[in-house]
Amino acid sequence: MAIPEAAFEIFLHPGEFWFGDSETRIRTLLGSCVSITVWHPWARIGGMCHYMLPRRARRGECATLDGRYADEAVELFLHEIYSAGTVPGDYQVKMFGGGRQFTGGATAAIDVPERNLQVGLDLLARHGLSPMAMHLGGSGHRQVVLDVWSGDVWVNHVDRTAPEVASWAR
């Protein structure tokens, strides 16, 4: 599908969230963080989050939802999904990231990439969002691009343990 004439691009930094229409391209760069993309094939709307941690230590009653945390990022998605008059089960969901950035083992208590992945998968399942594609774990970083006009998600994974060969995959 061709890029729309009026297309614009959003770059998500860690902790950011974006939900847009069919003239939007969203991209991010992940290390141990995780990105979830959602796309509605008929409405041609969708979004991406870039969360850093599973959940906030304490969240006050009046606290604004914060995309840095997996549980709150999923709440942000649900708010947008229902505000658009759609339901979670109609969306194509994909999940990426959770790569190890440092050599050496991590204890279970501080294994941030693994905790990010497990909490994200649990939250998606709890809310009826089933990932149709995933590229998770390993080492190194990933670039992720979502073209909301088509629903295509492109991933470029640079594995720290492999020779310097990177390729884009869909």
C-alpha positions as protocol buffer text, in pm:
chain_id: "A"
residue {
  index: 1
  type: MET
  ca { x: 0 y: 0 z: 0 }
}
residue {
  index: 2
  type: ALA
  ca { x: 134 y: 343 z: -91 }
}
residue {
  index: 3
  type: ILE
  ca { x: 224 y: 601 z: 172 }
}
residue {
  index: 4
  type: PRO
  ca { x: -63 y: 852 z: 203 }
}
residue {
  index: 5
  type: GLU
  ca { x: 14 y: 1202 z: 73 }
}
residue {
  index: 6
  type: ALA
  ca { x: -62 y: 1360 z: 409 }
}
residue {
  index: 7
  type: ALA
  ca { x: 124 y: 1095 z: 612 }
}
residue {
  index: 8
  type: PHE
  ca { x: 314 y: 1207 z: 918 }
}
residue {
  index: 9
  type: GLU
  ca { x: 556 y: 1023 z: 1140 }
}
residue {
  index: 10
  type: ILE
  ca { x: 565 y: 994 z: 1517 }
}
residue {
  index: 11
  type: PHE
  ca { x: 875 y: 876 z: 1704 }
}
residue {
  index: 12
  type: LEU
  ca { x: 801 y: 726 z: 2046 }
}
residue {
  index: 13
  type: HIS
  ca { x: 1057 y: 776 z: 2319 }
}
residue {
  index: 14
  type: PRO
  ca { x: 1059 y: 542 z: 2621 }
}
residue {
  index: 15
  type: GLY
  ca { x: 733 y: 576 z: 2810 }
}
residue {
  index: 16
  type: GLU
  ca { x: 538 y: 732 z: 2525 }
}
residue {
  index: 17
  type: PHE
  ca { x: 210 y: 618 z: 2370 }
}
residue {
  index: 18
  type: TRP
  ca { x: 38 y: 714 z: 2045 }
}
residue {
  index: 19
  type: PHE
  ca { x: -292 y: 618 z: 1885 }
}
residue {
  index: 20
  type: GLY
  ca { x: -372 y: 756 z: 1541 }
}
residue {
  index: 21
  type: ASP
  ca { x: -550 y: 731 z: 1210 }
}
residue {
  index: 22
  type: SER
  ca { x: -462 y: 600 z: 865 }
}
residue {
  index: 23
  type: GLU
  ca { x: -219 y: 880 z: 786 }
}
residue {
  index: 24
  type: THR
  ca { x: 19 y: 790 z: 1068 }
}
residue {
  index: 25
  type: ARG
  ca { x: 351 y: 605 z: 1084 }
}
residue {
  index: 26
  type: ILE
  ca { x: 476 y: 531 z: 1436 }
}
residue {
  index: 27
  type: ARG
  ca { x: 830 y: 421 z: 1510 }
}
residue {
  index: 28
  type: THR
  ca { x: 1044 y: 350 z: 1813 }
}
residue {
  index: 29
  type: LEU
  ca { x: 1374 y: 200 z: 1923 }
}
residue {
  index: 30
  type: LEU
  ca { x: 1367 y: -72 z: 2191 }
}
residue {
  index: 31
  type: GLY
  ca { x: 1623 y: -232 z: 2418 }
}
residue {
  index: 32
  type: SER
  ca { x: 1488 y: -401 z: 2729 }
}
residue {
  index: 33
  type: CYS
  ca { x: 1165 y: -204 z: 2687 }
}
residue {
  index: 34
  type: VAL
  ca { x: 860 y: -349 z: 2514 }
}
residue {
  index: 35
  type: SER
  ca { x: 637 y: -216 z: 2239 }
}
residue {
  index: 36
  type: ILE
  ca { x: 283 y: -330 z: 2172 }
}
residue {
  index: 37
  type: THR
  ca { x: 107 y: -233 z: 1850 }
}
residue {
  index: 38
  type: VAL
  ca { x: -267 y: -252 z: 1790 }
}
residue {
  index: 39
  type: TRP
  ca { x: -440 y: -202 z: 1454 }
}
residue {
  index: 40
  type: HIS
  ca { x: -804 y: -214 z: 1349 }
}
residue {
  index: 41
  type: PRO
  ca { x: -822 y: -345 z: 989 }
}
residue {
  index: 42
  type: TRP
  ca { x: -1158 y: -189 z: 896 }
}
residue {
  index: 43
  type: ALA
  ca { x: -1135 y: 143 z: 1077 }
}
residue {
  index: 44
  type: ARG
  ca { x: -764 y: 180 z: 987 }
}
residue {
  index: 45
  type: ILE
  ca { x: -677 y: 316 z: 1329 }
}
residue {
  index: 46
  type: GLY
  ca { x: -414 y: 193 z: 1567 }
}
residue {
  index: 47
  type: GLY
  ca { x: -132 y: 272 z: 1797 }
}
residue {
  index: 48
  type: MET
  ca { x: 187 y: 182 z: 1970 }
}
residue {
  index: 49
  type: CYS
  ca { x: 325 y: 202 z: 2320 }
}
residue {
  index: 50
  type: HIS
  ca { x: 684 y: 188 z: 2445 }
}
residue {
  index: 51
  type: TYR
  ca { x: 677 y: 80 z: 2808 }
}
residue {
  index: 52
  type: MET
  ca { x: 977 y: 54 z: 3036 }
}
residue {
  index: 53
  type: LEU
  ca { x: 858 y: -128 z: 3347 }
}
residue {
  index: 54
  type: PRO
  ca { x: 578 y: -370 z: 3441 }
}
residue {
  index: 55
  type: ARG
  ca { x: 400 y: -138 z: 3685 }
}
residue {
  index: 56
  type: ARG
  ca { x: 440 y: 168 z: 3899 }
}
residue {
  index: 57
  type: ALA
  ca { x: 534 y: 117 z: 4265 }
}
residue {
  index: 58
  type: ARG
  ca { x: 247 y: 340 z: 4381 }
}
residue {
  index: 59
  type: ARG
  ca { x: -23 y: 507 z: 4179 }
}
residue {
  index: 60
  type: GLY
  ca { x: -239 y: 767 z: 4346 }
}
residue {
  index: 61
  type: GLU
  ca { x: -611 y: 781 z: 4281 }
}
residue {
  index: 62
  type: CYS
  ca { x: -579 y: 1098 z: 4076 }
}
residue {
  index: 63
  type: ALA
  ca { x: -263 y: 1001 z: 3890 }
}
residue {
  index: 64
  type: THR
  ca { x: -270 y: 1034 z: 3513 }
}
residue {
  index: 65
  type: LEU
  ca { x: -208 y: 713 z: 3319 }
}
residue {
  index: 66
  type: ASP
  ca { x: 161 y: 682 z: 3239 }
}
residue {
  index: 67
  type: GLY
  ca { x: 287 y: 493 z: 2932 }
}
residue {
  index: 68
  type: ARG
  ca { x: 613 y: 405 z: 3108 }
}
residue {
  index: 69
  type: TYR
  ca { x: 433 y: 117 z: 3279 }
}
residue {
  index: 70
  type: ALA
  ca { x: 288 y: -190 z: 3105 }
}
residue {
  index: 71
  type: ASP
  ca { x: -37 y: -197 z: 3298 }
}
residue {
  index: 72
  type: GLU
  ca { x: -107 y: 170 z: 3234 }
}
residue {
  index: 73
  type: ALA
  ca { x: -5 y: 151 z: 2867 }
}
residue {
  index: 74
  type: VAL
  ca { x: -262 y: -125 z: 2816 }
}
residue {
  index: 75
  type: GLU
  ca { x: -522 y: 93 z: 2993 }
}
residue {
  index: 76
  type: LEU
  ca { x: -437 y: 374 z: 2750 }
}
residue {
  index: 77
  type: PHE
  ca { x: -498 y: 135 z: 2458 }
}
residue {
  index: 78
  type: LEU
  ca { x: -831 y: 24 z: 2603 }
}
residue {
  index: 79
  type: HIS
  ca { x: -941 y: 385 z: 2650 }
}
residue {
  index: 80
  type: GLU
  ca { x: -863 y: 462 z: 2282 }
}
residue {
  index: 81
  type: ILE
  ca { x: -1021 y: 138 z: 2158 }
}
residue {
  index: 82
  type: TYR
  ca { x: -1350 y: 199 z: 2338 }
}
residue {
  index: 83
  type: SER
  ca { x: -1349 y: 573 z: 2259 }
}
residue {
  index: 84
  type: ALA
  ca { x: -1334 y: 479 z: 1890 }
}
residue {
  index: 85
  type: GLY
  ca { x: -1648 y: 265 z: 1931 }
}
residue {
  index: 86
  type: THR
  ca { x: -1451 y: -55 z: 1873 }
}
residue {
  index: 87
  type: VAL
  ca { x: -1372 y: -361 z: 2086 }
}
residue {
  index: 88
  type: PRO
  ca { x: -1035 y: -518 z: 2171 }
}
residue {
  index: 89
  type: GLY
  ca { x: -1104 y: -845 z: 1986 }
}
residue {
  index: 90
  type: ASP
  ca { x: -1126 y: -661 z: 1652 }
}
residue {
  index: 91
  type: TYR
  ca { x: -763 y: -547 z: 1669 }
}
residue {
  index: 92
  type: GLN
  ca { x: -450 y: -708 z: 1533 }
}
residue {
  index: 93
  type: VAL
  ca { x: -198 y: -704 z: 1817 }
}
residue {
  index: 94
  type: LYS
  ca { x: 179 y: -745 z: 1792 }
}
residue {
  index: 95
  type: MET
  ca { x: 445 y: -733 z: 2061 }
}
residue {
  index: 96
  type: PHE
  ca { x: 819 y: -664 z: 2041 }
}
residue {
  index: 97
  type: GLY
  ca { x: 1125 y: -608 z: 2257 }
}
residue {
  index: 98
  type: GLY
  ca { x: 1254 y: -725 z: 2590 }
}
residue {
  index: 99
  type: GLY
  ca { x: 1611 y: -766 z: 2464 }
}
residue {
  index: 100
  type: ARG
  ca { x: 1900 y: -803 z: 2706 }
}
residue {
  index: 101
  type: GLN
  ca { x: 2135 y: -509 z: 2691 }
}
residue {
  index: 102
  type: PHE
  ca { x: 2408 y: -629 z: 2925 }
}
residue {
  index: 103
  type: THR
  ca { x: 2622 y: -939 z: 2935 }
}
residue {
  index: 104
  type: GLY
  ca { x: 2601 y: -1169 z: 3236 }
}
residue {
  index: 105
  type: GLY
  ca { x: 2304 y: -1326 z: 3406 }
}
residue {
  index: 106
  type: ALA
  ca { x: 2031 y: -1143 z: 3590 }
}
residue {
  index: 107
  type: THR
  ca { x: 1856 y: -1267 z: 3897 }
}
residue {
  index: 108
  type: ALA
  ca { x: 1481 y: -1319 z: 3870 }
}
residue {
  index: 109
  type: ALA
  ca { x: 1419 y: -1018 z: 4094 }
}
residue {
  index: 110
  type: ILE
  ca { x: 1593 y: -775 z: 3858 }
}
residue {
  index: 111
  type: ASP
  ca { x: 1539 y: -941 z: 3519 }
}
residue {
  index: 112
  type: VAL
  ca { x: 1363 y: -636 z: 3375 }
}
residue {
  index: 113
  type: PRO
  ca { x: 1334 y: -761 z: 3014 }
}
residue {
  index: 114
  type: GLU
  ca { x: 1178 y: -1093 z: 3120 }
}
residue {
  index: 115
  type: ARG
  ca { x: 943 y: -926 z: 3369 }
}
residue {
  index: 116
  type: ASN
  ca { x: 838 y: -673 z: 3103 }
}
residue {
  index: 117
  type: LEU
  ca { x: 756 y: -951 z: 2858 }
}
residue {
  index: 118
  type: GLN
  ca { x: 565 y: -1170 z: 3103 }
}
residue {
  index: 119
  type: VAL
  ca { x: 356 y: -885 z: 3245 }
}
residue {
  index: 120
  type: GLY
  ca { x: 278 y: -759 z: 2893 }
}
residue {
  index: 121
  type: LEU
  ca { x: 162 y: -1101 z: 2775 }
}
residue {
  index: 122
  type: ASP
  ca { x: -48 y: -1149 z: 3089 }
}
residue {
  index: 123
  type: LEU
  ca { x: -213 y: -808 z: 3051 }
}
residue {
  index: 124
  type: LEU
  ca { x: -296 y: -866 z: 2685 }
}
residue {
  index: 125
  type: ALA
  ca { x: -454 y: -1203 z: 2765 }
}
residue {
  index: 126
  type: ARG
  ca { x: -654 y: -1056 z: 3054 }
}
residue {
  index: 127
  type: HIS
  ca { x: -808 y: -794 z: 2823 }
}
residue {
  index: 128
  type: GLY
  ca { x: -883 y: -1020 z: 2526 }
}
residue {
  index: 129
  type: LEU
  ca { x: -592 y: -899 z: 2315 }
}
residue {
  index: 130
  type: SER
  ca { x: -412 y: -1191 z: 2152 }
}
residue {
  index: 131
  type: PRO
  ca { x: -80 y: -1119 z: 1979 }
}
residue {
  index: 132
  type: MET
  ca { x: -72 y: -1247 z: 1621 }
}
residue {
  index: 133
  type: ALA
  ca { x: 301 y: -1175 z: 1592 }
}
residue {
  index: 134
  type: MET
  ca { x: 584 y: -1133 z: 1840 }
}
residue {
  index: 135
  type: HIS
  ca { x: 959 y: -1078 z: 1830 }
}
residue {
  index: 136
  type: LEU
  ca { x: 1072 y: -1099 z: 2192 }
}
residue {
  index: 137
  type: GLY
  ca { x: 1376 y: -1153 z: 2410 }
}
residue {
  index: 138
  type: GLY
  ca { x: 1725 y: -1228 z: 2293 }
}
residue {
  index: 139
  type: SER
  ca { x: 1989 y: -960 z: 2311 }
}
residue {
  index: 140
  type: GLY
  ca { x: 2042 y: -629 z: 2141 }
}
residue {
  index: 141
  type: HIS
  ca { x: 1797 y: -369 z: 2022 }
}
residue {
  index: 142
  type: ARG
  ca { x: 1505 y: -342 z: 1781 }
}
residue {
  index: 143
  type: GLN
  ca { x: 1364 y: -70 z: 1563 }
}
residue {
  index: 144
  type: VAL
  ca { x: 988 y: -103 z: 1521 }
}
residue {
  index: 145
  type: VAL
  ca { x: 771 y: 79 z: 1266 }
}
residue {
  index: 146
  type: LEU
  ca { x: 390 y: 64 z: 1242 }
}
residue {
  index: 147
  type: ASP
  ca { x: 222 y: 198 z: 929 }
}
residue {
  index: 148
  type: VAL
  ca { x: -131 y: 264 z: 1052 }
}
residue {
  index: 149
  type: TRP
  ca { x: -263 y: 300 z: 695 }
}
residue {
  index: 150
  type: SER
  ca { x: -184 y: -69 z: 624 }
}
residue {
  index: 151
  type: GLY
  ca { x: -128 y: -232 z: 962 }
}
residue {
  index: 152
  type: ASP
  ca { x: 219 y: -343 z: 854 }
}
residue {
  index: 153
  type: VAL
  ca { x: 475 y: -359 z: 1131 }
}
residue {
  index: 154
  type: TRP
  ca { x: 843 y: -369 z: 1041 }
}
residue {
  index: 155
  type: VAL
  ca { x: 1113 y: -485 z: 1281 }
}
residue {
  index: 156
  type: ASN
  ca { x: 1489 y: -448 z: 1252 }
}
residue {
  index: 157
  type: HIS
  ca { x: 1666 y: -653 z: 1520 }
}
residue {
  index: 158
  type: VAL
  ca { x: 2035 y: -602 z: 1588 }
}
residue {
  index: 159
  type: ASP
  ca { x: 2151 y: -897 z: 1798 }
}
residue {
  index: 160
  type: ARG
  ca { x: 2450 y: -813 z: 2019 }
}
residue {
  index: 161
  type: THR
  ca { x: 2568 y: -1175 z: 2007 }
}
residue {
  index: 162
  type: ALA
  ca { x: 2562 y: -1209 z: 1629 }
}
residue {
  index: 163
  type: PRO
  ca { x: 2787 y: -1057 z: 1364 }
}
residue {
  index: 164
  type: GLU
  ca { x: 2690 y: -706 z: 1256 }
}
residue {
  index: 165
  type: VAL
  ca { x: 2418 y: -811 z: 1013 }
}
residue {
  index: 166
  type: ALA
  ca { x: 2082 y: -642 z: 1047 }
}
residue {
  index: 167
  type: SER
  ca { x: 1776 y: -688 z: 834 }
}
residue {
  index: 168
  type: TRP
  ca { x: 1421 y: -562 z: 834 }
}
residue {
  index: 169
  type: ALA
  ca { x: 1148 y: -821 z: 877 }
}
residue {
  index: 170
  type: ARG
  ca { x: 774 y: -790 z: 852 }
}
